Amino acid sequence: MVNIEIPDGLLQLQRAANAAHREATAGGYSPGAWRPWLDASEAVQRAVTERAAATAGVSRYELEMAVKAAAREADEATA
């Protein structure tokens, strides 16, 4: 994988989506309980798409995987 610079804002969006996912899946399913996760995930996808389009030589997929990995590492470091 290419060494990809991940903006802090993008990392924070993914971490927020991860936290919303944990909260949504902690209880039973209800559209209201899952809405924050879905909204956060959509925000991450938009930001990744915009960043990849603005960054030469970086595919959207590579950027998304790098963001997810960095967010997982940051979440584990603070757990």
C-alpha positions as a Markdown table, in Angstrom:
| # | Residue | x | y | z |
|---|---|---|---|---|
| 1 | Met | 0.0 | 0.0 | 0.0 |
| 2 | Val | 1.1 | 3.5 | -0.8 |
| 3 | Asn | 2.0 | 5.8 | 2.1 |
| 4 | Ile | -1.0 | 8.0 | 2.3 |
| 5 | Glu | -1.3 | 11.2 | 4.3 |
| 6 | Ile | -4.6 | 11.2 | 6.2 |
| 7 | Pro | -5.9 | 14.6 | 7.2 |
| 8 | Asp | -6.9 | 14.8 | 10.9 |
| 9 | Gly | -10.4 | 15.8 | 10.0 |
| 10 | Leu | -10.9 | 12.6 | 7.9 |
| 11 | Leu | -9.5 | 10.5 | 10.7 |
| 12 | Gln | -11.9 | 12.1 | 13.2 |
| 13 | Leu | -14.9 | 11.5 | 10.9 |
| 14 | Gln | -14.0 | 7.8 | 10.7 |
| 15 | Arg | -13.5 | 7.5 | 14.5 |
| 16 | Ala | -16.9 | 9.2 | 15.0 |
| 17 | Ala | -18.5 | 6.7 | 12.6 |
| 18 | Asn | -16.8 | 3.8 | 14.4 |
| 19 | Ala | -18.2 | 5.1 | 17.7 |
| 20 | Ala | -21.7 | 5.5 | 16.3 |
| 21 | His | -21.5 | 1.9 | 14.9 |
| 22 | Arg | -20.5 | 0.5 | 18.3 |
| 23 | Glu | -23.4 | 2.4 | 19.9 |
| 24 | Ala | -25.9 | 1.4 | 17.2 |
| 25 | Thr | -25.1 | -2.3 | 17.4 |
| 26 | Ala | -25.0 | -2.4 | 21.2 |
| 27 | Gly | -28.8 | -2.5 | 21.4 |
| 28 | Gly | -31.5 | -3.9 | 19.2 |
| 29 | Tyr | -32.2 | -2.5 | 15.8 |
| 30 | Ser | -34.3 | 0.5 | 15.3 |
| 31 | Pro | -34.1 | 3.1 | 12.6 |
| 32 | Gly | -33.7 | 5.9 | 15.1 |
| 33 | Ala | -30.9 | 4.2 | 16.9 |
| 34 | Trp | -29.0 | 3.5 | 13.7 |
| 35 | Arg | -29.5 | 6.9 | 12.0 |
| 36 | Pro | -26.4 | 8.5 | 13.7 |
| 37 | Trp | -24.2 | 5.7 | 12.4 |
| 38 | Leu | -25.6 | 5.9 | 8.9 |
| 39 | Asp | -25.2 | 9.6 | 8.8 |
| 40 | Ala | -21.6 | 9.4 | 10.1 |
| 41 | Ser | -20.8 | 6.7 | 7.5 |
| 42 | Glu | -22.2 | 8.9 | 4.7 |
| 43 | Ala | -20.1 | 11.8 | 5.9 |
| 44 | Val | -17.0 | 9.7 | 5.8 |
| 45 | Gln | -17.7 | 8.4 | 2.3 |
| 46 | Arg | -18.2 | 11.9 | 1.0 |
| 47 | Ala | -15.0 | 13.1 | 2.6 |
| 48 | Val | -13.0 | 10.2 | 1.3 |
| 49 | Thr | -14.3 | 10.7 | -2.2 |
| 50 | Glu | -13.6 | 14.4 | -2.2 |
| 51 | Arg | -10.1 | 13.9 | -0.8 |
| 52 | Ala | -9.2 | 11.1 | -3.3 |
| 53 | Ala | -10.4 | 13.3 | -6.2 |
| 54 | Ala | -8.2 | 16.1 | -4.9 |
| 55 | Thr | -5.1 | 14.0 | -4.3 |
| 56 | Ala | -3.2 | 12.9 | -7.4 |
| 57 | Gly | -2.1 | 9.2 | -7.5 |
| 58 | Val | -4.3 | 8.0 | -4.6 |
| 59 | Ser | -7.3 | 5.8 | -5.4 |
| 60 | Arg | -10.4 | 6.2 | -3.4 |
| 61 | Tyr | -10.2 | 2.6 | -2.2 |
| 62 | Glu | -6.6 | 3.0 | -1.0 |
| 63 | Leu | -7.5 | 6.1 | 0.9 |
| 64 | Glu | -10.6 | 4.5 | 2.5 |
| 65 | Met | -8.7 | 1.5 | 3.6 |
| 66 | Ala | -5.9 | 3.7 | 5.0 |
| 67 | Val | -8.4 | 5.9 | 6.9 |
| 68 | Lys | -10.2 | 2.8 | 8.4 |
| 69 | Ala | -6.9 | 1.3 | 9.5 |
| 70 | Ala | -5.6 | 4.5 | 11.0 |
| 71 | Ala | -8.9 | 5.0 | 12.9 |
| 72 | Arg | -8.8 | 1.4 | 14.2 |
| 73 | Glu | -5.3 | 1.9 | 15.4 |
| 74 | Ala | -6.2 | 5.2 | 17.1 |
| 75 | Asp | -9.3 | 3.6 | 18.7 |
| 76 | Glu | -7.2 | 0.7 | 20.0 |
| 77 | Ala | -4.5 | 3.0 | 21.4 |
| 78 | Thr | -7.1 | 4.9 | 23.4 |
| 79 | Ala | -9.0 | 1.8 | 24.6 |
